[in-house]
Amino acid sequence: MEKDYRLALKRFRQTVRRLRRGKQCFANTVYSGGAVALITVQQPPVVTAPLGHDVLLPCELQDSQDEEIQTSPVLYWVDEEKHNLLISDGKYAGRIERANQTSSNKSIVLKNVQWSDGGTYECKLSIRTNLRGSFRLKGNNTMLIIYDTMNFNLTNHNDTLLRCEVNMSKDFDFALSVIKDGCVLQSSDSAAGRVMNQGIVTLSQTVSLRSRGKYECQLQLRDDLITTSTFYSKPTAAGEDRENTTAACSAVISSKFLLTFIHLLIFLSTEMFIETLCTEMWRH
C-alpha cells in the first residue's frame, strides 16, 4: 500500500513539472521543436495460451501522418532461435495462419500450441518510407507462455484439504489463489508455490475446507485473469469454521477499500490542482 501511494505521488509530481515546463494542458502527447512521430511496430509483452489450443500473436503497424510508407511491407515472424515462422517447413509447418491481415494488422495465429512453443516471438517488417528509405522495423518481442488444464480437487490423502495445481511453460509473475466468498484463503501447505521439472513450472496452492459452498481457484497475471476452476464442497458436520473465514474476508475487503480510497483522493487532488494550474497559466 505504501509503495502504491509513493508511486501515485511520484506521477503527480511528474505531471506538475511537465505542465510547468510546457504550459500545455492537453491530455494527448504534444510534439514540440519540430519533432516527428515515426511509424512503429507494436507487440504485447506477454501472451498466454492453453496447451493444444490456437493462439493469436498480435502485431500492429502504427501509422503516422509525418511518415509515408512507399511500398508494401514484407512481414517476418521469428522465434528466439531466429526460425522464420512463415516458412512452410520445420516445427511450425501447417500451424501458422495470417490473421485477417490489413495494412496495419500483421498478427498471426499459431495453431495447436505445444510446450516447446513457449518462448519469445518477434514481428519484423522490411519497409520503405519517404523519410528513412528502406529499412527493417521490428517490435519489442512477445513472450508466449503455455499453461495446462488446471487441476482443482480434494487431496488424495486428506479429504479436508483442497489443492489447486497448474503447469506452465514459464513462471512470469503469475499468481495462483483460492477464493471463498470473496476472500483469498491462506495456503496450508508449506511446500506450496513453484516447482520446476524438465522446464515445466508447476504452481500450486493447498487450502483447508473451511465451510461448504463454492471455492474458486484463479490464475492471474497481474490484474488479468488467465484461467479459473471451481470446486463445490458438499454439506459437512456441524462445527464448520465460518467465523474465521468471515474475519479473514473482512480484513481483505477493508484493506482493498482503504487502498482504493487513497488512490481516489490522490486522483481528485491531482485533477483539482491541474485545473487550477491551467487556469492560472491562461490568465498570465
C-alpha positions as CSV (number, residue, x, y, z in Angstrom):
1,M,0.0,0.0,0.0
2,E,2.8,2.4,0.9
3,K,4.6,1.6,-2.4
4,D,1.4,2.4,-4.4
5,Y,1.0,5.6,-2.6
6,R,4.6,6.7,-3.3
7,L,4.2,5.8,-7.0
8,A,0.9,7.8,-7.3
9,L,2.6,10.7,-5.7
10,K,5.6,10.5,-8.0
11,R,3.4,10.5,-11.1
12,F,1.5,13.5,-9.7
13,R,4.8,15.5,-9.3
14,Q,5.9,14.5,-12.8
15,T,2.6,15.8,-14.2
16,V,3.1,19.1,-12.4
17,R,6.7,19.5,-13.6
18,R,5.6,18.8,-17.2
19,L,2.9,21.4,-17.0
20,R,5.2,24.0,-15.6
21,R,7.8,23.4,-18.4
22,G,5.5,23.3,-21.4
23,K,2.4,25.3,-20.1
24,Q,0.3,22.8,-22.0
25,C,-3.0,21.5,-20.6
26,F,-3.8,18.7,-23.0
27,A,-4.4,15.0,-22.4
28,N,-2.6,13.7,-25.5
29,T,1.1,14.0,-26.5
30,V,2.4,17.3,-27.7
31,Y,5.3,17.3,-30.2
32,S,7.5,20.4,-29.9
33,G,10.6,21.7,-31.6
34,G,9.8,20.1,-34.9
35,A,9.7,16.5,-33.6
36,V,8.3,13.9,-35.9
37,A,6.1,11.0,-35.0
38,L,7.5,7.9,-36.8
39,I,6.0,4.6,-37.9
40,T,6.4,1.9,-35.2
41,V,5.6,-1.8,-34.7
42,Q,3.7,-2.7,-31.5
43,Q,3.6,-6.1,-29.8
44,P,2.2,-7.0,-26.4
45,P,4.9,-8.1,-23.9
46,V,3.1,-11.4,-22.8
47,V,0.6,-13.7,-24.4
48,T,-0.8,-16.8,-22.7
49,A,-2.4,-19.9,-24.3
50,P,-3.8,-23.2,-23.1
51,L,-1.9,-26.3,-24.2
52,G,-3.3,-27.7,-27.5
53,H,-5.2,-24.6,-28.5
54,D,-4.7,-21.9,-31.1
55,V,-3.2,-18.5,-30.0
56,L,-3.1,-15.1,-31.6
57,L,0.3,-13.4,-31.7
58,P,-0.6,-9.7,-32.2
59,C,1.5,-7.3,-34.2
60,E,0.3,-3.8,-35.3
61,L,2.0,-1.4,-37.6
62,Q,1.3,2.1,-36.1
63,D,0.9,4.6,-39.0
64,S,2.0,8.2,-38.9
65,Q,0.9,11.4,-40.6
66,D,4.5,12.5,-40.6
67,E,6.0,9.5,-42.4
68,E,4.6,7.8,-45.6
69,I,5.0,4.1,-46.5
70,Q,6.0,3.9,-50.1
71,T,6.0,0.1,-50.7
72,S,4.1,-2.8,-49.3
73,P,5.9,-4.0,-46.2
74,V,7.4,-7.5,-46.2
75,L,6.4,-9.4,-43.0
76,Y,8.7,-11.7,-40.9
77,W,7.9,-13.6,-37.7
78,V,10.9,-15.2,-35.9
79,D,11.2,-17.1,-32.6
80,E,14.0,-16.8,-30.1
81,E,16.1,-19.2,-32.2
82,K,15.6,-17.0,-35.2
83,H,13.4,-19.5,-37.1
84,N,11.1,-17.9,-39.5
85,L,7.5,-18.9,-38.6
86,L,6.2,-18.1,-42.1
87,I,8.4,-20.7,-43.9
88,S,6.3,-23.8,-44.6
89,D,8.7,-26.4,-43.2
90,G,10.1,-27.1,-39.8
91,K,8.2,-27.4,-36.5
92,Y,5.7,-24.6,-37.5
93,A,4.7,-26.3,-40.7
94,G,1.0,-26.2,-41.2
95,R,0.5,-24.4,-37.9
96,I,0.8,-20.7,-39.0
97,E,-2.1,-18.7,-40.3
98,R,-2.2,-15.0,-41.1
99,A,-5.0,-13.4,-39.0
100,N,-7.2,-11.2,-41.3
101,Q,-4.2,-9.0,-42.1
102,T,-4.6,-5.4,-43.2
103,S,-2.2,-2.6,-43.9
104,S,-1.8,-2.2,-40.1
105,N,-2.6,-5.7,-38.7
106,K,0.4,-8.0,-39.1
107,S,-0.8,-10.6,-36.5
108,I,-0.5,-14.4,-37.0
109,V,-2.2,-17.4,-35.4
110,L,-0.1,-20.3,-34.0
111,K,-2.2,-23.4,-34.1
112,N,-2.2,-26.4,-31.6
113,V,0.4,-24.9,-29.3
114,Q,2.8,-27.3,-27.6
115,W,5.2,-26.9,-24.6
116,S,8.1,-26.4,-27.0
117,D,6.3,-23.3,-28.4
118,G,6.8,-21.4,-25.2
119,G,9.3,-18.5,-25.6
120,T,9.7,-15.1,-27.3
121,Y,8.5,-14.1,-30.7
122,E,9.4,-11.0,-32.8
123,C,7.5,-9.3,-35.5
124,K,9.6,-7.7,-38.2
125,L,8.8,-5.7,-41.3
126,S,11.0,-4.7,-44.3
127,I,9.7,-1.3,-45.2
128,R,10.4,1.8,-47.3
129,T,9.3,5.3,-46.3
130,N,9.8,8.8,-47.6
131,L,11.8,9.8,-44.5
132,R,14.1,6.8,-43.8
133,G,14.3,5.0,-47.2
134,S,14.5,1.2,-46.9
135,F,15.0,-0.4,-43.5
136,R,13.8,-3.1,-41.2
137,L,11.3,-2.3,-38.4
138,K,10.7,-4.7,-35.5
139,G,8.6,-4.9,-32.4
140,N,9.7,-5.4,-28.8
141,N,9.1,-9.2,-28.6
142,T,6.2,-11.1,-27.2
143,M,6.7,-13.9,-24.7
144,L,4.3,-16.8,-25.3
145,I,3.5,-18.7,-22.1
146,I,1.7,-22.1,-22.3
147,Y,-0.4,-23.5,-19.4
148,D,-2.1,-26.8,-19.0
149,T,-5.6,-27.7,-17.7
150,M,-6.0,-26.6,-14.0
151,N,-6.5,-29.4,-11.5
152,F,-8.6,-28.4,-8.5
153,N,-9.9,-31.1,-6.2
154,L,-9.5,-32.7,-2.8
155,T,-6.1,-34.2,-2.0
156,N,-5.7,-38.0,-2.1
157,H,-4.5,-38.3,1.5
158,N,-6.8,-35.9,3.2
159,D,-10.4,-35.0,2.2
160,T,-10.4,-31.8,4.3
161,L,-7.7,-30.3,2.1
162,L,-8.3,-28.7,-1.3
163,R,-5.4,-28.5,-3.8
164,C,-5.2,-26.3,-6.9
165,E,-2.4,-27.0,-9.4
166,V,-1.5,-25.8,-12.9
167,N,1.6,-26.4,-15.1
168,M,3.1,-23.6,-17.1
169,S,6.0,-23.2,-19.6
170,K,7.4,-20.3,-17.7
171,D,7.0,-18.5,-14.4
172,F,6.4,-14.9,-15.2
173,D,4.9,-13.0,-12.3
174,F,1.8,-15.3,-12.2
175,A,-0.2,-15.6,-9.0
176,L,-2.3,-18.7,-8.1
177,S,-5.0,-18.1,-5.4
178,V,-8.0,-19.9,-3.9
179,I,-11.0,-17.8,-3.2
180,K,-14.1,-18.4,-1.0
181,D,-16.9,-15.8,-0.5
182,G,-14.6,-13.1,-1.9
183,C,-11.7,-14.0,0.4
184,V,-8.3,-15.2,-0.7
185,L,-7.5,-18.2,1.5
186,Q,-4.1,-18.8,3.0
187,S,-2.3,-21.9,1.9
188,S,-1.9,-24.7,4.4
189,D,0.9,-26.4,2.5
190,S,4.4,-25.4,3.4
191,A,5.6,-26.7,0.1
192,A,3.2,-24.7,-2.0
193,G,4.4,-22.4,-4.7
194,R,6.6,-23.1,-7.7
195,V,8.3,-26.3,-8.7
196,M,10.2,-26.8,-11.9
197,N,10.5,-30.2,-13.6
198,Q,12.2,-30.5,-17.1
199,G,11.4,-26.9,-18.0
200,I,7.8,-27.0,-16.9
201,V,6.8,-24.9,-13.9
202,T,4.1,-26.2,-11.5
203,L,2.2,-23.6,-9.5
204,S,0.1,-25.0,-6.6
205,Q,-2.0,-23.9,-3.6
206,T,-3.5,-26.2,-0.9
207,V,-6.1,-24.8,1.5
208,S,-8.4,-26.2,4.2
209,L,-12.1,-26.7,3.6
210,R,-13.5,-24.0,6.0
211,S,-17.1,-24.4,5.1
212,R,-19.4,-25.8,2.5
213,G,-20.1,-24.0,-0.8
214,K,-18.2,-22.7,-3.8
215,Y,-14.4,-22.5,-3.9
216,E,-12.7,-20.9,-6.9
217,C,-9.0,-21.2,-8.0
218,Q,-7.7,-18.4,-10.1
219,L,-4.5,-18.0,-12.2
220,Q,-3.7,-14.3,-12.7
221,L,-1.0,-12.4,-14.5
222,R,-1.0,-9.1,-12.6
223,D,-4.6,-7.8,-12.9
224,D,-5.6,-10.2,-15.8
225,L,-7.5,-13.4,-15.1
226,I,-5.9,-16.2,-17.2
227,T,-7.9,-19.3,-16.2
228,T,-10.1,-20.5,-13.4
229,S,-11.6,-23.6,-11.9
230,T,-14.4,-24.2,-9.4
231,F,-15.0,-26.8,-6.7
232,Y,-18.2,-27.2,-4.7
233,S,-18.0,-28.6,-1.2
234,K,-20.9,-30.7,0.0
235,P,-22.5,-30.1,3.4
236,T,-20.5,-31.4,6.3
237,A,-21.0,-32.0,10.0
238,A,-21.6,-29.1,12.4
239,G,-18.7,-27.1,13.7
240,E,-17.6,-25.5,10.4
241,D,-15.2,-22.6,10.9
242,R,-17.3,-19.9,9.4
243,E,-16.2,-17.2,11.9
244,N,-12.6,-17.4,10.9
245,T,-13.4,-17.3,7.3
246,T,-15.6,-14.2,7.7
247,A,-13.0,-12.4,9.8
248,A,-10.3,-13.1,7.2
249,C,-12.5,-11.8,4.3
250,S,-13.4,-8.7,6.2
251,A,-9.7,-7.9,6.7
252,V,-9.0,-8.3,2.9
253,I,-12.0,-6.2,1.9
254,S,-11.2,-3.4,4.3
255,S,-7.6,-3.3,3.1
256,K,-8.7,-3.1,-0.6
257,F,-11.2,-0.4,0.3
258,L,-8.7,1.7,2.1
259,L,-6.2,1.5,-0.8
260,T,-8.9,2.4,-3.4
261,F,-10.0,5.3,-1.2
262,I,-6.4,6.7,-1.0
263,H,-6.0,6.4,-4.8
264,L,-9.3,8.2,-5.3
265,L,-8.2,11.1,-3.0
266,I,-4.9,11.4,-4.8
267,F,-6.6,11.4,-8.2
268,L,-9.2,14.0,-7.2
269,S,-6.4,16.2,-5.7
270,T,-4.4,15.9,-8.9
271,E,-7.3,16.8,-11.1
272,M,-8.2,19.9,-9.0
273,F,-4.6,21.1,-8.9
274,I,-4.1,20.7,-12.7
275,E,-7.3,22.6,-13.4
276,T,-6.2,25.4,-11.1
277,L,-2.8,25.5,-12.6
278,C,-4.1,25.6,-16.1
279,T,-6.4,28.4,-15.2
280,E,-3.6,30.5,-13.7
281,M,-1.4,29.8,-16.8
282,W,-4.0,31.1,-19.2
283,R,-4.5,34.2,-17.1
284,H,-0.9,35.1,-17.5
